[in-house]
């Protein structure tokens, strides 16, 4: 069983139905206590609210990152739950549940840390369907939130045919499309070209079902962000929207360097030599897209 933690509590100690019906009562009880308790206690109580479903993927050992997230979400009184990230020793057990295979040999294109990261996201996608949720917001544990985040994370402004709403920006130039105004001086547009990164996104029940059907019974050789924010974007039955300006950004993008240690970087270096080079035709296509993006593309700002 995969564990999520709610500010130190085991999420799976409670059944989903119990939380669904009693969550609002806990929240109201927390409001009555908040005037008499310290701000950290207020934050803990707020996380019993079922008004939003915000999940932050984090290793249990990453206390510095968890402290950062608690402070960052606490600034806007946003409820969230820590999801204990899948670790390399759980890869085989977790992958088996979805009948997914990975190459973990000396010729692997993904390191164990990347595989474990992918599986953490996949488990949360499955969580959406198991609990009949309309959507959840998923974050990495090194992100910063922008203005009006609490209101924007209440994702009531996307159409029913949307699979994913990308909440973050990488600050690189991407191709934009028609903008649709939503709220808080923000827009959304249909993301049709590559914009990778897993810092923050909303996934709907439709999107979770679509992606799980795509990856089950397969061998996964792509990084999870390459799969959902690049490789699948050309599919007509898959729709990703981008929030503009973004309300989420990773630490290394915002500051130009990371203030948190990461096992991903070292792992990626170990498999870099195994990356399969693009075929000549694909190289030409990629170069054309790169030039087009450089000339006509625009950055997604963070606000």
N, C-alpha and C positions, 0 to 999 in steps of 0.2 A: 504494500500500500504506500502511496506517495503522500508525503506530509506537507501540509501548509500550516503556517503559524500565524496566528492573529495576535501580534504584539506579545509573543511569548506563549500563547495558548495554542494547543493542538486543534487545528480547524476540524479535523475529522472526528474529534470527540463528540461532535454534535451532528445529528442527521440534518440533511438539507431542509427537510420539511419542518423540523423543529425550529431551525433558524428562520425559515420563511415566515412562520406565524408568530414567533416570539421576538424576532429581531426588533420590530418597531417598539415593543414594550420595553426592551432593554434600552433603546435609544431615549425614550421618554423618561425612563428612570435616570438615565445619565444626565439629562438636562436638569432634573431636579437637584442632582448632586453637584453639578458643575460649579455652582457659585461657592461651594464650600471646600472644593478640592483644588490641588495644585494643577497647573496647566498640563503637566505630563499625564496626570490622571484623567483630565478631560479628554486628551487625545486617545487614551486607551478605551474609555467609555464610548467615544464616538465610533470606534471601529466595530461596535456591535450593530451599527446601522446597516440595514440591507438596502438603503436608498441607492447606493452605487456599488458596483462590483469592480474594485480596483485591486489588482494582484501584482506584487513586485517580486520578481524572481531573484532569489538571493541565496548564496551558500550560508549554511548555519554558522560557519567559521568567520564570515566577513562582518565582524562587528562594527568596523569603521564605516562600511557602506550602509549598514543597517541604521546606524546612528544618523548618518546623513539623510537617509530617506525619511526617517521618523521626523526629523526637523523640517525637511522640505515639504512634506505633506502636511505637517502640523501648522505651518505658516498660514495655510488657507483652510484649516480644519477639514481636511479631506480624509474620509475613511479609507483604509487600505488593509490588505492582508499580505503578509510575507508568505510566499510560496517557497518552500525549501527546495532549492535547485537540485536536479538530478546530478549525481556525482559519477565519475567513471566506473566505480565498482557496481553501479546499478544499471549500467548501459544494457547489458544482455537481458536482464530481467524485464526492464521497461520496454525495450524494443520488441521483445517476444509477445507482449500483450497486444501490439499493433501489427505483428507479423512484418516488421521492418527489419531489413538487414543493412549492415554497414561493413565496409572494408576496414579492418583494423590491423592489416598486415603492414609490412615495411613499405608497401606501395600505396598506402592509403592516401586519399586526397583530402580527408578531413581528420584533424587530430581528435583525440578523445574528449578534450574540453569542448570542441565545436559540436561533437556528437551529443554530448551530455546537455549542452545548451539547447540544441534542436529538440531533444526529447522533453526538456522542461516545458517548452512552448507547446509541443504536441499534447502533453498530458493536460495542460490547461485548456486546449481546444476541446479535448474530449470531456473535460469538466463542464463546459458550456452545455453540451448535449445531455450529459447525465443528469444535470440539474434543471433542465428545461429553461435556461436563461435566454433572454433576448440577445444579450451581448455581455462581454466583459472587457475591461481595459487592462492591458498587460504592459508592464514596464520592466526595464532592467534596473539594477540597484545603484546606478551612477548618474541618474538623470536629474535635471532641474526642470521645474515647472514655471510656466509663464503666467501672465495676468489672466484673471477670470477662469483659472483652471477648473475650479469646482463646478462652475456652470457648464463649461465646455465638455467636461467629462460625463455630464448627463447627456448622453448621445441620443437626443430625441429629434435630430435635424437631418438624418440621412434617410434616403429612400429604402424601401424594403428589399430592393434588388442588390443592395450593397453587401459585399463580403467583408471588407476591411476598411477602416478609416485610419490612415497613417497620421499620427499626432506629432511626429518629430521632424526635424530637418537635419541634414548633414552639411548645409551651407554650400554644397556644390551646385553648379548650374544644372537645371533640369528643364525639360520641355513642359510648359504649362498648357492648359486647355481652358475651355469656357468656365468662368467663375460663377458660383452660385452663392449669394449672400445668405448667411445663417444668423448669427447673433454675436454680440460682444465685438463688433467691428471685425468679424472674420468671414472668410469665404471657404468654400470647398470646391475642388475640381477633380475631374476624373484623371487618375494617374495612369498614363499609358506608356511611360518610359521609365527606365531604371532609376530607382531612388532607394537604395538599400539601407540597412540599419534596423535594429530591433529594439531601439531605446524605448519606444512607446507607440502603441497602436490599439485600436478597438477592433474586436472581431465579433461578428454577429453569429447567430446560430446557423444561418445559411452558409456563412464563410467557414465556420468550423466543420460543418458537414462536408462541404466541398473539398477542403484541404485534406481532411482525414481520408476521404474516398480516394484522393489522388496519391497519398503516400502509403496507405495500407497495402500490404502484400507486395512491396517494392523494395529495391535496394536504393538507398538514399546516398548520393555522392555529392550533392550540392549543399553549401551552407544554407541554413534555413532562410536567411534574409534574401539570398540570391534567388531562392525558389519562389518566395511569395511576392517579392518586390522587383522582380526582373523577369525570370524565366516564364512565369505563368501569366504575365500581363497581356500577352498577345491572345490569350484565350477569350473567346467571345462570351463565354458563360461565367466569367470571373471578373468582378468589378472592385477595384480599389479606389477609394477617394482619398485626397490629400487635404489636410487642414492648412489654411493659408491666412495669416501667418501661423506657423506651428506653435503649439503650446508646450512642447517638450523638446529637450535637447540633452545629449550626453555630455558628460564632463569634458572629455577629450576634444569634442567639437567646439564647445563654448570657450574653453581656455587654451586650446591649441596643444595641450598635453594633458595627460591623465594624472589626477591626484590620488588615484587608487591603483593598487597593484592588481594585475590581471594575469591569469594563467593562460588566457587565450592567445596572447601575442607570442609567447614562447612556443606554444604548441603549433601555431600556424607556421612558424619558421621551420619546424621539424618536418612538415609535409609539403613545404613550398616546392621542393624539387620534383614532387610527384604530380604537380598540376598538369593536366592534359592541355597542350597548346591548341589554340583555335585553328580550324582548317582555313586554307587560303581565302575561300569565299566569305567565311565568317569574319576573318580579319579585315577584309575590305568593307564589309557591312559595319563592323564596329568602329572603324576609322571614320566612315562617313557620318555615323551617329555622333561620334565625338566632336567632329568639326561642326556639325549642325548645332549641337548643344552649346559649344563654345561661342558661336555667332549669335544664335537666336535664343538660347536658354537663359533662364533667370534663377536666381537663388530663392529658396523659400525662407523668408525671414523668421526669426524667433521673437516672440513678443509675450 
